[in-house]
Amino acid sequence: MGSDSERARRVARNDYVALASFRHALRGFLHFSAGAAQEAGLSPQQHQALLAIKGRAEGEALTVGLLAEQLFLKHHSAVGLVDRLVKKRLLKRSPSPEDKRKVLVSLTAQGEALIDRLSATHRAELRRIGPELRRWLETLDAPGS
């Protein structure tokens, strides 16, 4: 007979089903999200960048370096991403008032309108699939699983 920790590490059959189903639902949402971004004229990564900027706490500035961290990108990749979004007139750059070596990025009015539309669509989709996601998470959380 195994120890308590060994039993706790065992994965039951219904856990595999729940994990696979949850992952499938997440992949479905990511597929939906990529399509919605592309319909709006953005790559999924550009959409993520706009969302990361919009999702900052009120009054909290975002540097290119922090954006790179948020998106798990190298700094030079984030610079290229920002360049493309500035060219689309969705972002603007400004020097940091505290440290002129740092560049802050913010949404333009056009960027605000676009992320607002995309976020409303994503929120509706999450509300639609939320019960399914919760069901699979509850299965994983259930005693004995």
C-alpha positions in Angstrom: 0.0 0.0 0.0 1.3 3.5 -0.9 1.8 6.4 1.4 -0.7 9.3 1.7 1.5 11.5 -0.5 1.7 8.7 -3.2 -2.0 8.4 -3.2 -2.4 12.1 -3.4 -0.2 12.2 -6.5 -2.1 9.5 -8.3 -4.3 10.7 -11.1 -7.7 9.1 -11.3 -9.3 8.3 -14.6 -11.9 11.0 -14.2 -9.0 13.5 -13.5 -7.6 12.7 -17.0 -11.0 13.3 -18.5 -11.5 16.5 -16.6 -7.9 17.7 -17.5 -8.4 16.9 -21.2 -11.8 18.5 -21.3 -10.7 21.6 -19.5 -7.7 21.9 -21.8 -9.9 21.4 -24.9 -12.3 24.2 -23.6 -9.3 26.5 -23.1 -7.9 25.8 -26.5 -11.4 26.5 -28.0 -11.4 29.8 -26.3 -7.9 30.7 -27.5 -9.0 29.7 -31.0 -12.1 31.9 -30.7 -9.9 34.7 -29.4 -7.4 34.4 -32.3 -10.2 34.6 -34.8 -11.8 37.6 -33.1 -8.4 39.4 -33.1 -7.8 38.6 -36.8 -11.3 39.8 -37.7 -10.4 43.1 -36.0 -7.2 43.4 -38.0 -4.8 42.3 -35.2 -2.6 39.3 -34.5 -3.4 37.5 -31.3 -0.2 38.9 -29.8 -1.2 42.5 -30.7 -4.6 41.8 -29.0 -2.8 40.6 -25.9 -0.7 43.7 -25.8 -3.7 46.0 -26.0 -5.4 44.0 -23.3 -2.3 44.1 -21.0 -2.1 47.9 -21.4 -5.8 48.4 -20.8 -5.7 45.9 -17.9 -3.2 47.9 -15.9 -4.3 49.4 -12.6 -5.7 52.9 -12.9 -2.9 55.4 -13.2 -0.2 52.6 -13.4 2.1 53.3 -16.3 3.4 50.5 -18.5 6.9 50.5 -20.0 8.0 48.5 -23.0 10.0 46.3 -20.5 6.9 45.6 -18.4 4.9 44.8 -21.4 7.6 42.3 -22.5 7.3 40.7 -19.0 3.5 40.6 -19.2 3.6 38.8 -22.6 6.6 36.6 -21.9 8.6 38.3 -24.7 12.1 39.4 -25.0 12.5 43.2 -24.8 13.4 43.5 -28.5 10.3 41.5 -29.5 8.1 43.8 -27.4 9.7 46.9 -29.1 8.8 45.4 -32.5 5.3 44.7 -31.3 4.9 48.2 -30.0 6.3 49.6 -33.3 3.6 47.8 -35.2 0.8 48.9 -32.9 2.0 52.5 -33.1 2.0 52.3 -36.9 -1.6 51.1 -36.7 -2.3 54.2 -34.5 -3.5 52.0 -31.6 -0.6 52.8 -29.2 1.4 55.9 -28.4 4.8 56.2 -26.8 5.9 58.8 -24.3 9.0 59.3 -22.2 8.6 58.5 -18.5 8.3 61.7 -16.4 10.4 60.0 -13.7 13.1 58.4 -15.9 13.6 59.8 -19.5 15.4 56.6 -20.4 12.2 54.6 -20.1 9.4 54.7 -22.6 5.8 54.4 -21.6 3.1 53.0 -23.8 -0.5 53.8 -23.7 -3.6 53.3 -25.9 -4.8 55.9 -28.3 -8.5 56.6 -28.6 -8.6 54.2 -31.6 -6.8 51.5 -29.5 -9.3 52.1 -26.6 -12.3 51.6 -28.9 -10.8 48.5 -30.4 -9.9 46.8 -27.1 -13.3 47.8 -25.7 -15.1 46.0 -28.6 -12.8 42.9 -28.4 -13.2 42.7 -24.7 -17.0 42.8 -24.8 -16.9 40.0 -27.3 -14.5 37.9 -25.2 -16.5 38.5 -22.0 -19.6 37.2 -23.8 -17.8 34.1 -25.0 -16.4 33.5 -21.5 -19.9 33.8 -20.1 -21.1 31.3 -22.6 -18.4 28.7 -21.9 -17.9 29.5 -18.2 -20.3 26.8 -16.9 -18.4 24.2 -18.8 -15.0 25.4 -17.5 -16.4 25.6 -13.9 -17.7 22.0 -14.2 -14.3 20.6 -15.2 -12.5 22.6 -12.5 -15.0 21.3 -9.9 -14.4 17.8 -11.1 -10.7 18.3 -10.5 -11.4 19.8 -7.1 -13.8 17.1 -6.0 -12.7 14.9 -3.0 -11.3 11.6 -4.2 -10.1 12.8 -7.5 
